[in-house]
């Protein structure tokens, strides 16, 4: 299975594509100077249970790191993913971690 994640700033989201098909999932966001707030993650039911939510989470968080952005994980899926992968907790500002229960 070949995956790609593409940012679509015109609609404030990252999209996950699988094997060149249409959109298999997405994460919506809002940007502010120096930070990105992840709001909602969705995987098409046809692709659920294949670990694609994790692929999408890792790639959008890696993109935030590469861009030097602080992450505000309002999306429960992204927040839970960060909690299970402590090497990404540093993306959430220390003063905001308690608010996100990290």
Backbone torsions as a table, in degrees:
resi	resn	phi	psi	omega
1	UNK	NA	124.1	178.4
2	UNK	-101.8	128.0	-179.6
3	UNK	-119.8	151.8	171.3
4	UNK	-142.6	147.1	177.1
5	UNK	-120.3	126.9	-175.3
6	UNK	-123.7	131.6	175.2
7	UNK	-81.0	135.2	176.5
8	UNK	-120.4	79.1	-176.7
9	UNK	-62.2	-21.3	178.8
10	UNK	-66.9	-22.0	177.4
11	UNK	-124.2	14.7	176.7
12	UNK	53.3	52.5	176.3
13	UNK	-156.3	160.0	169.1
14	UNK	-103.4	138.5	179.4
15	UNK	-115.6	141.7	175.8
16	UNK	-103.3	126.6	176.9
17	UNK	-116.9	140.8	-179.2
18	UNK	-121.7	126.8	176.7
19	UNK	51.0	36.1	176.9
20	UNK	73.5	3.4	177.4
21	UNK	-74.7	-173.7	176.9
22	UNK	-67.8	-162.3	-177.0
23	UNK	-72.1	122.6	178.1
24	UNK	-96.7	-16.5	179.9
25	UNK	-176.8	170.3	179.1
26	UNK	-159.4	161.9	172.5
27	UNK	-127.7	126.4	175.6
28	UNK	-92.1	153.0	-178.0
29	UNK	-149.4	168.0	169.4
30	UNK	-133.0	135.1	177.9
31	UNK	-104.8	148.2	170.2
32	UNK	-139.2	165.2	-179.4
33	UNK	-53.6	120.2	176.5
34	UNK	78.8	3.6	-178.6
35	UNK	-149.8	160.5	175.0
36	UNK	-135.4	131.4	177.5
37	UNK	-104.9	119.2	175.9
38	UNK	-88.7	126.6	-169.6
39	UNK	-106.2	-38.9	-173.1
40	UNK	-157.6	138.4	175.5
41	UNK	-122.6	138.4	179.5
42	UNK	-143.1	134.9	174.2
43	UNK	-117.7	132.1	178.3
44	UNK	-56.6	135.3	-178.7
45	UNK	-52.9	-29.4	179.2
46	UNK	-66.4	-17.8	-177.1
47	UNK	-112.8	1.7	-179.1
48	UNK	-64.8	151.4	176.9
49	UNK	78.8	12.6	-178.3
50	UNK	-113.1	8.7	179.3
51	UNK	79.0	11.3	-176.0
52	UNK	-74.3	-26.9	174.6
53	UNK	-61.4	-40.1	178.0
54	UNK	-67.2	-40.4	176.5
55	UNK	-58.6	-47.3	-178.9
56	UNK	-64.0	-46.6	180.0
57	UNK	-59.3	-49.1	-178.7
58	UNK	-59.4	-43.9	-176.8
59	UNK	-68.8	-39.4	180.0
60	UNK	-71.9	-34.2	177.5
61	UNK	-70.9	-37.8	175.1
62	UNK	-63.2	-39.0	178.0
63	UNK	-63.8	-41.4	177.5
64	UNK	-61.4	-43.8	178.8
65	UNK	-61.3	-47.0	-179.3
66	UNK	-60.5	-32.2	-179.1
67	UNK	-89.8	0.0	179.0
68	UNK	69.2	30.3	-177.6
69	UNK	-96.2	139.0	169.3
70	UNK	-75.1	147.1	-176.8
71	UNK	-109.8	132.1	173.0
72	UNK	-114.2	100.8	-173.2
73	UNK	-86.0	74.1	176.2
74	UNK	-70.4	-28.4	178.3
75	UNK	-69.0	125.4	-179.6
76	UNK	-59.2	-34.9	-179.6
77	UNK	-67.7	-47.5	-180.0
78	UNK	-63.8	-42.8	178.8
79	UNK	-59.6	-46.2	178.7
80	UNK	-65.2	-36.5	179.7
81	UNK	-65.5	-43.7	177.7
82	UNK	-61.9	-42.5	-179.9
83	UNK	-60.0	-33.8	179.7
84	UNK	-85.0	-9.3	-179.2
85	UNK	-129.0	80.5	-171.8
86	UNK	-58.9	-18.4	177.7
87	UNK	-70.1	-3.9	176.5
88	UNK	-108.6	-6.6	-178.5
89	UNK	-60.4	-32.5	-178.7
90	UNK	-62.2	-16.1	177.3
91	UNK	-71.0	-25.3	179.4
92	UNK	-87.0	126.0	-179.8
93	UNK	-53.9	136.7	-175.8
94	UNK	-53.5	-40.0	-178.2
95	UNK	-71.5	-11.1	-179.7
96	UNK	-105.8	-9.8	-175.1
97	UNK	-60.2	-41.2	-179.1
98	UNK	-63.1	-38.5	179.4
99	UNK	-62.7	-31.7	179.3
100	UNK	-96.6	6.2	179.7
101	UNK	57.8	44.7	177.7
102	UNK	-111.3	NA	NA
